Amino acid sequence: MTKPTSKEIALEIKSTCNRLGWTYEARATTLVIRKSFNSTKEAFVIADSEYYGILSLIPSTSAGSIFGTDGGGVGALAAMKSGVFEMKKTGCSKRVLSALNKLDTIK
């Protein structure tokens, strides 16, 4: 089995986000994903169960972490109040992030 290319990984992230209703933003070494939801516990739990599957698709190439409005802390209260679930992964592959940005510029 061959290792997927940066573009293939980027396409998988984009299609998974689209399928599950998430948006993404590729920064220097950070992937940010967001999902708007109606502020119910049920909708929050769905978002909380989906985010890791998306963030785990992008390889880490340096030290980093995953953080945001998940159910593990006070960020959950902010998400419930705003109706926006946001998670970030730092230390991401610059090549995959660049490929994500290029996908968004292709019309």
PyMOL commands that set and color helices and strands:
alter all, ss='L'
color gray80, all
select helices_A, chain A and resi 6-20+41-55+75-82+94-105
alter helices_A, ss='H'
color red, helices_A
select strands_A, chain A and resi 23-26+30-36+66-68+84-90
alter strands_A, ss='S'
color yellow, strands_A
deselect
rebuild
show_as cartoon
